[in-house]
Amino acid sequence: MRKLTQLVLVAAALFATPAFAEMKIAVLNYQMALLESDAAKKYAVDAEKKFSPQLNKLKTLESDAKRIQDRMVKEGERMQQSERERLELEFKQKARDFQFQSKELNEAKALADRDMLKQLKPQLDKAVEEVIRNGSYDIVLERGAVVDVKPQFDITRQVIERMNQQR
């Protein structure tokens, strides 16, 4: 709430000054600029390929556990005690394996995402700086801090295009 109050006060001060009429203001969706870049899209495709085997294992574990659970529900009362106990144990093992492998996959994906961000952030920062400099903007606000903006004041696409031109 305090940040919102500060933002409103800053905006009010800007609008109250005569120099405001001469200021050039833009809005940037930083996250969208990153995620919509060609490099991020390529990473997403590569990551899907890389993590596909682990994801398939998870899907198999999930379907196996579901199959066991369905069998216990349908035939549970007619099963012998030893068979029911064996299935319950097998179900618990599949559930544990699923949780463990799911956690491993999430951690590996998060690590890969952080590495990708570490590589792309300098490129994104450079593209942002170039667009701001070329457009001679006095103020650039994060899109999330703005309620509404006319499309001509949004420089996100320009930043994406600039980032895609970098190699």
N, C-alpha and C positions, 0 to 999 in steps of 0.2 A: 504494500500500500504506500509505503514511503517513497519508493522509486516512482510510482505513478504520480504522486504529488510533485516530486521533483521534476518529472518530465513535463507536467502541465505548467509548472512555474517557468521552466526554461522556454517552453513553447510560447507562453504568454509574453515573456520578455522579448523573445525574438520578434513576435508579431507587433509588439509595441514600438520597436525601433524603426526609424525611417529607412535604415539600410536594408531592412528585411525585403523591401520591394526589389532590391537588386541582387539578393541572394539566390543562388541556384541550389535547390534541394532535390535529393533523389532518395529512393527507397531501394533496399537490396534484401532479397531473401537469400541469406548466406547459405543455409542448408540446402535449399533447392539448387542453388548455383553449383554446389559441390556434387549433389546426387544426380543432377541432370547432365553433367559433363560426360564426354565420350569416355574418358579414363575411368570414371566411376561405373559407367554402364558396362565397360569391358571387365572391370573387376567383378561386378555382380555375376556376369556370365561365367567367368573363370572360377569364382567361388562356388557357384552352383555345381560346376563339373567336379571341382576338388572335393566338396563335401557330399556329393551325391551318394557315394558308397556307404558312408556312415548314416546318411538319412535313410537309405534303403534298408540297412540293418535295423534301424529303429522302427521302420514301418513293419518289417517282418516280425520283430519282437512284439509289437503292438497287436498285430493280427493273430499271432500265436496265443498271446495272453487272452485275447477276446474269444478265440475259439475254445480255449480251455474253460473260461468263465461260462460261456454259453452251454458247453457240455455239462458243467457242474449244475447249472440251473435246470436244464432239461432232464438230466438223468440222475441228478444227485441223490434223490430219495431211493432210487432203485439200485444204486451202486453198493458194492460191498464197502465196508468201512476202510479197508486197506487201499482200495482203488480211489476212493474219495480223498483220503489223506495224501496219496501220491499226487493226485491232480492239484490239490491245494498247495502242496509243496512246490510243484512245478510252476504253478501260477505265481507264487510268491517270488520264486527265482527269476522268472521272466520279468516281473515287475521291478525287482531290484536291478536286473541287467538293464532294463529300459531306463530307469532313473540314472544309473551310473553313466551309460553311454550318451544319454541326452545331455547330462551335465558336461561331459567331455566335449561333445559336439558344440554346445553353446560356448564353452570356454575357448575352444579352438577358433570358432567363428568370430568371437569378440576380439581375440588377439589379432586375427587376420584383418578385421575391420579397423582396429587401432593402427596397424602397420600401414594400411591403405591410406588412412586419414593423415598419418605422419608424412607419407610421400606426397599426397595431393595438396595438403594445406599450403605449402610454399607456392605452388603453382596458382592456387586459388587467390592467395594474398596478392601475388604479382598481378594477376588479371584484374583484381579489384582496384589496385593502385593505378593501373594503366587506364582503366575506364574512368575512374574518378579524375585523374589528371587530364585525360583527353576531353572529358566533358566539362572540365573546370567547375566541378561541384564544390560548393562551400560546406554543405552538410549532407551526410548520407546516413539515413536511419535504417535500423534493422526492421524488416517487414513486420515482425511480431510486435513491435512497439507502436505500430500505426494502425488505426482503426480502418481507414479506407484510403485508397490512393488511386489517382487516375493513372491509367496504363503508361502514359507518356513520361511519368516520373519514376517508373520502376525500371531500374537498370539491370535487373537479374539476367535477362536474356543476353544483354550485351556482355556481361561478365562470362556467361556460359560460352558464348561464341569466341570471346577472347581466350578463354582457357583452352578451348578446343583447337585454337590456332597454334598454341604453344606446343613444342615438342621437345 
